[in-house]
Amino acid sequence: MKVAVIYASTTGNTEAMANAICDSLKEKGADVLCATADGADQAAALSCDALLLGSPAMGDEVLEDSVEEFFAAIEGSISGKKIGIFGSYDWGDGKWLRDWADRIKSQGAVLLDEPLMVHLTPEADDVQKCKAWAASMLSA
């Protein structure tokens, strides 16, 4: 299975999640494209079997700008795609991920599992959650 993990990180927390996710996918034998949203190849990402997209919560619980730009550019091309979303936050209750999940579903994509959230810096148990979440994507 080929999986794209595309993310942005402002403080390193979402990057730590993405690294754990990429590591887990590779350990399970997946072909992984791991890139930041501002440098990701949209066509290459869309050619993957699944997309795992990550963004920290910004401002009033919205996507980070480069993730918003990347997602807006591919949004009309995701019908039928398998997509999982993840991110870190400092405040709020996950509104940015719920809103994002609604956008994904409204385009006819298949939302894999529940969005994965980590409060601030991923601790050891959070890293394990990221790895387990990633592994579950391969069987979805």
SEDO-421399 format. One record per residue: residue in three letters; x, y, z of N, C-alpha, C, O in turn. Coordinates in steps of 0.02 Angstrom, whole numbers, plus 50000, padded with zeros to 5 digits. Atoms other than C-alpha are relative to their C-alpha. Last residue first. Layout:
BEGIN
ALAXYZXYZXYZXYZ...
END
This chain:
BEGIN
ALA500654996850014495545000650332499824999549926499295001849905SER500515005250004496924988250372499315002749982498824999049977LEU499815005050050498354999950330499474994549993499434991249942MET500154997450067497535014350422500144994949946499814994849894SER500715001450014497535004250584499805002549930499334999949901ALA500065007150017499445004350580499284998349983499154994349938ALA499735001050067499425023350575499934992849978499734991549921TRP500474996850047498275024550726500234998849928499834997149885ALA500575004550005499375012150821499485002649950499204998849912LYS499785006050036500925022450783499424995149991499354992149938CYS499884998250070500085038750832500194993949959499954993049903LYS500664999050031499415031050992500065001649926499684999149885GLN500275006750010501175024851033499305000349969499144996249926VAL499635002850057501835042451007499744993049984499674991249926ASP500284996950060500475048851124500344997349937500014996149886ASP500645003450014501005036351257499665002949939499314999349903ALA499895006950022502815042451244499344996449984499304992849935GLU499625003849951502325060851255500044992849975499774991149922PRO500145007149992501755070851103500474996650050501084996750041THR499455004450021502015089351138499814992650010499614990750064LEU499314997549996500415099751146500504994849976500394991549925HIS499934993649965498775090151163500745001650009501104998050043VAL499545000249944498715076251034500055007050029500155011949993MET499794993749969497265073450916500494998750057500424993950095LEU499535001049945496935058950796500245006850025500535010749988PRO499424995650002495395060350685500424999050064500154997950118GLU500134993549969494285045050703500625004349991501185001849990ASP499944999649928494525030550583499815007050026499595011349987LEU499755005949965494735032550396500055001550075500395006250095LEU499624998049941493665046150316500184993750039499744990150063VAL500125004649945493145039950145500455002050058501065001650053ALA499425004049978493065054050018499804995650059499294996850091GLY500075007150018491435059749940500604995750016500654990149992GLN499715001050066491855078349940499964992749978500214991049924SER500434996550049490675081950085500264999249929499885000349881LYS500595004150014491585068550186499555003349947499254999849907ILE499775006150034493235077950175499404995849979499364993549922ARG499804998150069492435094650218500204993949960500024993249902ASP500614998450037491555086950369500165001949928499804999849882ALA500325006450015493195079250428499365001149960499224997349913TRP499615003050055494025096350414499694993449979499634991949920ASP500174996250061492665104250522500354997049939500044996549886ARG500695001650018492865090350651499795003749936499475000749892LEU500015006750030494755092250647499294997949981499194994749930TRP499664999850065494705111050672500004993349966499964992949905LYS500434997350052493385109250809500335000049932500004998549882GLY499945004050061494525098150912499565002449943499484998849894ASP500275006749990494085104451086500014995649937499694990449935GLY500565002050041494975120951108499814992750012500044989550059TRP500634998349969496705124851172499444997549954499574994949899ASP499854997549933498475119051138499365001550038499325000350098TYR500354993949980498245108150985500235002150069500544998250106SER499884998149931499065094350886499655006650015499505010549970GLY499704993649983498515086150727500065001050074499804997350116PHE499714999749933497815071350633500275006950014500355010949968ILE499754993449980496775067050481500244999850072499984996250114GLY499994999549928496445050750387500295006850018500725009449982ILE499654994549967495935049650206499934999450075499404998050102LYS499975001649929495425035450089500435005450034501015006450014LYS499345001049969495015042749919499924998350074499455000650107GLY499815007049998493285039949841500684998650032500854992850044SER500575004549997493075058249796500244992749996500624990949950ILE499925005249949494725066949831499414995250005499414990850048SER499755006250030494955077549675500034994150048500364989150033GLY500465002250052493945093149718500194993549967499824991049924GLU500665001449973494885095149882499514997449947499114992949961ILE500185006950018496605094049802499284998250017499034993049997ALA499785001650068497025112649793499804993049979499674991749920ALA500454996650046495995116949948500174998349927499724997749885PHE500645003650001496965103650043499515003349952499174999849915PHE499915006650030498665110749996499324996549994499154993849941GLU499864999050071498145128750033500074993349964499794992449910GLU500614997550031497335124050200500115000949924499684998949885VAL500445005950004498865113850245499355002049967499094998449924SER499755004150056499995128650203499594993649992499524991149936ASP500084997150067498915140350309500244995449943499884994749894GLU499414996050013498765129550467499985002049925499744998149884LEU499405003350026496995123050483500575005049992500455010949981VAL500015000850073495735132150593500654996549979501124995950018GLU500065007050021495375131550780499874999349924499344997049903ASP500645002249973495115150150814499844993049975499314991749947GLY500504994749986496945153850785499394997350034499424994350087MET499754993250002497835138050727499435004850018498855003350007ALA500554995249994497535119950768500305006950003500755008250043PRO500154997549932499015109850708499395004449998499205007049945SER499964992849989498845101050542499925001650073499504998650107GLY499934997449933499045083350479500085007550002500415010549960LEU499874992850000498465073850327500015002750070499575001250111LEU500044998449929498535055050301500245007250006500825008649993LEU499694993649980498135051250120499905000850075499345000350099ALA500304996549944497785033550060500405006450013501005006850000ASP500605003649980498085022949905499635003550057499025003050062CYS499945004949946499325035649838499334996850015498804999549999SER499895006650031499145044249668500064994550053500064988650035LEU500645002750023498365059449753500074993149968499584989549963ALA500425001649942499975062649849499344996749978499134991850008ALA499705005849968501045061549692499584997850060499464991950071ALA500145005850043499875073449600500274993650031499944988450030GLN500715001749997499905085949744499844993749959499474989449983ASP500235000750069501795086049761499284997550002499154991950022ALA500285006450024502125091549940499795000549927499525005649905GLY499555002950050503285106149979499744993749968500094990549929ASP499744994850044502145117950077500484997449947500655001049901ALA500524997650046501145103350147500275005349952500065005549894THR500364994349973502675095250224499535002849947499665002249887ALA499794993350022503125078350156499625005350038499075004150063CYS500084995649942503075059650193500275006849981500865007549963LEU499794993350022502785047950046499855004650058499275005750075VAL500224993849968502695030450118500315006149966500925006549956ASP499604995450039502735013250034499765007050020499185008750007ALA500314995450047501975002650171500535004049963501075005349988GLY499885001750070502914988050248499675004549949499685003049889LYS500515004750022502234988550427500044998449925499634994849898GLU499895006249964503834996650490499524994649979499684988649980LYS499425003250030503635009850354500154993250033500314988449999LEU500205002450066501885014050414500574996249965500464990949935SER500435005849991502475015050594499794997149933499804991049924ASP499605005749976503915026550550499594993750006499804988349985CYS499605002450057502785037950447500424993950021500464989049984ILE500465003150049501525039350590500404997149942500284991449922ALA500215006449970502885042650720499554996249952499604990149945ASN499425004450001503645056050606499824993150029500034988050002ALA499905002450068501945063850576500584995149995500554990149960MET500535004850016501595064950762500104997049931500064990949922ALA499855006049960503285073050794499474994649988499634988749983GLU499445003450035502925085150650500194993650038500324988550006THR500315003850054501255089350732500524996349959500394990949933ASN500445005249972502175094250890499674995849946499684989649951GLY499685006650000503625103350806499564994450026499734988650019THR499595000649939503055120950851500374993450004500774992250050THR499724993449983502305126650685500464999650061500925003750067SER499884999649929501965109950602500315006850015500785009049981ALA499654993849982501255106050433500085000050075499694996950112TYR500144996549938500745089150364500345006850002500765008449960ILE499874992950015500665077150218499785004050061499235003150087VAL500094996549936500795058450248500225007249988500825008649980ALA499714993349994500535049650082499845002850068499275002850090VAL500344995149957500215030950087500395006549999501005006650007LYS499634993750003500635017449958499595005350038499005006450023MET500424994150000500005000050000500445006250000500945006450036
END
